[in-house]
């Protein structure tokens, strides 16, 4: 993949470099389009450049996952100090370390918007125009969705989801002075972009997102909303229609993240030519402790409780420090969407709907058989919806540990659904400290921008 080095600033002037020219961006955020993007190859360069921050160190390259784990219930944050220690203790500060996490998804969004604004320059074919537009809408949706999940209270926090979300950006201009959109508005925008993307993107697209990636994110979004009929539909579409194949062999514990793309991968991010990406997911100084983030003894003991569970290979213990080594390999590909997650979504959605229970049982049994091989204790035909749901959640905690903030968002989703749900230390799912605080630069000069409440959780 070709990545142009393009850097946009959300607050100051920036310089854009492409392979052949230098483009000045004015301090107020305007760009002379005729100067900046003049032909189809320029649009392609900007689109390719949107994937760099998506895989960047402050997004899916590591920090996004790490901060999510700080707020969830598996990591051991006792020794974490400074800005990150504040996050662990549910007191993220506007002057703390959240600015990078906040900005990097907006870099993705801005570049996606720039592609959309210049899509008319793509004249080689209608299919190529649709492909570029579909990728841009997919990327913009991912950026907005992941931001709103970290910086706002979850969908379901209020009956109408009128609680403040994030700023929806549909222009590559800076758009100074904008207020936060509601969570309902953000989710609506995300769903609209993903629906468009599924219709525009092809079924096969190399290392770029496909219609199946868009459908997978639709399943994730609807599942986060506890909209189980739609979550089931889209997860089922992906499982039955895409070319992804469930990994069933004994190497699955390493194949999901090694440098050979797993057959389960629906959308994945590749390393850069120098193998420097995803450093935040590894700990090269102590490779047994993934993400340089130890886990609690409770998490460790649960992970290795069954000696027949192949997933115990993900759990390590060195001198009394416990960790996860899912991301030990270097280089590796990073599956952002994979078939195991789709099966988990389909199974729990079916249980919540009390429908298609035989399919749900088969999904969770696939995961159990893979993990335990000949010693698997399967769900029996006729298992109740409640039994299925409980089993899915148990397996999800084991399968998805330290992946894309999954556990934090499960704590929030389950709480928003009306079930008791707590994070580490007994913090309730909707306390103030369970969302990140915006960087001070966002609201110090913008009186329309409302920061998150202060106060913590405990």
Secondary structure, 3 states (H helix, E strand, C coil): CCCCCECCCCCCCEEEECCCCEEEECCCCCCCHHHHCCCHHHHHHHHHHHHHHHCCCCCCCCHHHHHHHHHCCCECCCCCCHHHHHHHCCCCCCCCCCHHHHHHHHHHHHHHHHHHHCHHHCCCCHHHHHHHHHHHHHHHHHHHHHHHHHHCCCCCCCCCCCCECCCCCCCCCCCCCCCCCEHHHHHHHHHHHHHHHHHHCCCCCCCCCCHHHHHHHHHHHHHHCCCHHHHHHHHHHHHHHCCCCCCCCCCHHHHCCCCCCCCCEEEEECCCCCCCCCHHHCCCCCCCCHHHCCECHHHHHHHCCCCCCHHHHHEEEECCEEEECCCCCCCCCEEEEEHHHHHHHHHHHHHHHCCCHHHHHHHHHHHHHHHHHHHCCCCCCCCCHHHHHHHHHHHHHHHCCCCCCHHHHHHHHHHHCCCCCECHHHCECCCHHHCCCCCHHHHCCCCCCCCCCCCCCC
